[in-house]
Amino acid sequence: MSKSKEQDLKYFVSKDKERLTYDCKGLQQWLLYTPSGREILRKERLFFTQNVNQIFGAFSLQIGLSDINFLQGNKINQHFTINVDLFADLRFLPIKSDSIDLIVCPHVLEFTNNYHHVLQELYRVLSPNGKLILTCFNKHSWFGLCKNRVPLLKKARLISLNALRSQLEALNFAIEGGKFFGYCPPFSKSRRLKRYNWMNLVGDRWFPTLANSFALILRKEIVTPTLIKYKDLESFSTISPNFGTARVCNKQN
């Protein structure tokens, strides 16, 4: 396999326009080696660690940021990571339906060209009542305002939380929890982040929805239809109203 093809597979990027692309080149480096990235990563990893250790099952899956372990502390034995254990198009995961108990998806949706298809595929492979934990950069935040100043954020399609919630409800995902992270502008120097650390304290209390990043804990709901027999339809039959009663009463008056 050529080096260019391996690079494409590493980031879910293909020259075939029919495939769903996942363009996150440089995201791991930005999270690991920049002050703003390290602050977001530290808070998000703590959130993942506190929540994945309470989820049990047979199989778990991590999609995105394969060099960073977001399943640390989870008690599920069978772990799989996209780009490490298998390569796949995010729209057509080679996984059996209703088979994965936990999926962690850190910053994948905003770096795909159609994240709604990704959510549909994740819903398919999740087991009933399975958990999906995802993180996204917030569109209505300092990251959204300073998008053109950060080269990495120029490639990202930042997501609105309200729009994402409506799409999740349409896919029968139940939101069980979440958290907001970071309220400082994406400064390139650590001393500026320390100077404006008060914005994190104020943001959590007064404007939490304007955070730079947010996380959601989702549960797959199964809607089972209830079949009604033909004999039971008689109990739902409507009674036609008798409009002549009012007319008779008026004549008597």
N, C-alpha and C positions, 0 to 999 in steps of 0.2 A: 504494500500500500504506500502510495506516495505521501510525502510530508504534507503537501497542501490538502490532500484528502483527509488525512488524519486530523489536521487542524480544523477542517470543516466539521468532522464528526464530533470533535471535542466540544464544540459550542453549538451543536444542533444546526449548523448553518450548511445549506446546500445550494449549489448553483441552480438546481431544478426549482423553478418558480412555483411548482405545485406543492412543494413541501413547506411545512410550517417552520419558519426560521426562529431561532432563539439566539439573539445577538447580545451577548453579555461579555464581550472581550474587554478585559481590563477591570471588570467589576470586582473580582477577587483582590486584585492588586490595590484598587482604590479603597476597599474595605480594610485591608490589612496594613497599608503603608501611608495613609493620609490621616490627619487629625480628625476630620469630620467623619471619615469612614470608620475609623477605629471606635469612635464614640457610639455610632449607630450599631456596629457589630457587637460591641460589648453588651449593650442593653438587649439586643435581640437574642444573643446566645444565652443570656441569663433567662430570658423569657422561655425560650425553647427548652432549656434544661429543667425549669420548674414545672413544665407541663407535659413533656413527653414521658417523664418517669411515672406518671399516673395512668398511662394508657397501656393496656395489655392486649395480646393477640398472638397471631401466628406469624404474620409477615408485616414488614414496614418498608417504606420506600422514601428515598430522598431524591428530589429533582432540583438541580441547580446548585452551583457553588460546591462542586464535588470535592474540592481540596479542603473544605471546612466541614467538620463533623457537627451536624445539628441534631443528631440522634444520641448524643452522649447522655448516659443515664437511663436510657430506655431499656426496659426489661424484655423486649421482644428479641428472640434469638436470631431469626432470619431477617437480616438487613440487606437491602439492595440499593445501589446508588446508580443513577443514570450517568453515563460517561465513564463509569468504572466497571460495573458488572454487566452492563448491556448498553447498546447504542440503539436509539429508536427515534422516530418522528413522534413528537408530542401528541399529535392527533391520532396516532395508531400505535399505542403502546402494546408490545407483545406480551400482554398479561391477561390472564383469565378474568372475566367479569366477576365482581363481588368476591374478590380474593384478598385484597390488601386491607389491613386493619388500621394502619396509620400512614399518612403521607405528609411529609414536610416539604414545603415549596417556598424557599427563601428567594424573593426578588426574581421571579420568573415571569410573572404576568406582564409586568411593565416593559419587558425586553422581548416580547413576542409580537408578531404583527397581527395576531388575532387571539387574544387570551380567552375569548368566550369558547372557542373550540377546545382549548386546553382544559377549561373547567368541565366541559361535557365529558371529556375522556377521563378526567380524574373521578368524576361521579360514577362512571361506568365501572372502573376497576376497584373502587372502594366497596368494602363489604357493608351490609346493612348495619347502620349505626356506627360505621367507621368514622375516624376522625381525620380531618384535613387541617393542617396548621400552615398558614401562609403569611408572608410579609410583603409589603409593597411600599414604594415611595409615594407620598401624598401629593396630589396635584395642587391642592390649595395649601401651600406652605412656603417656607423660605426656599426650599429646593425648587418649587415651581416658579417662584419669582426670579431666582438666579439660575435658571436652567441654562441659559445661553453662556454663562460665565464658567460653567463646569463642563469640560469636554465629555465626560461620561454621561451626564444627564441630557446632553443634546440627543443622544441615541435613544433615550428612554421615552416611552409613552406613558407619562405619569397618569395615575388612575384616581378618579374621584371616589371617595368612600361611599357616597350616596348612590352613585351609579353602579358600583360594584355590589352593594347590598341588594339592590333591586334585581340584578342578574342572578345573584345567589338564591334569592327567594324563588325566582322563576325555575331554577334547577332543583328545587326541593332541598336546598342546604339550610340547615338550622344553625344560626349563630349562637354559640354557647359562651363566648367570651372574646376578649381582645385587649389590646393595650396600644398606647401611643408612645412614640419615642422621639425625643429631640426637638428643640424649638429654636436653636441658634442657627444663624445663617451659615452656609458652608465655607467657613474660613479656612485658609490654607496654613495658618499658624496656630500652634497650641495655646499660646499666651492669649490670643484673642478669644478662643473658646472659654478659657478660664475666666476672662474678664466679663464675658456675657453669660456666665453660667446661671445668673439669676433669672434669665429668660426661661430656663427649664423648670424652675420652681413656680414661676408665675404661670407658665403655659399649662402645666398639669391642672391648675386650679381654675383658670379663667378662660382659656381658649384651647381645650384639649384637641378639638377636631382640626386645628391648624398645625399639627405636629408634622415633622418631616417624614416620618415613617409610621406605619401602623401594622399591627398583627391581628389576625382573626383566627379563632378556633371554630371550626365548622363540623357539623355532624350530618351524615347522609341519612335523610329521611326516606322511607319507603311508603308510598301511598298505595294502599291495597283497595281496590274497588269491592263494594258489597253488592252481590247479585241479589236481585229481588225476583222471586218467583211470580208466575202469572196469577196464582191464587191470592198472593198477598197484595196485588194491585187493587183488589176490590176495597180494601180498607182505606186506600188513598183516593177513592172516587169522590168527586166533588158533588155537592148538592146544589142544584140550580135554584137561584133565589126566586121567590114568589112576589113579583112586583104588584100583583093585583091586590094584595092585602092593604097597601097604603091607599089605593084608590077607593076601596070599599069603606075604609075608615073616614076618608074625606067626605064621601057621600052621606054617611051617617051624621057627620057633624053639620 
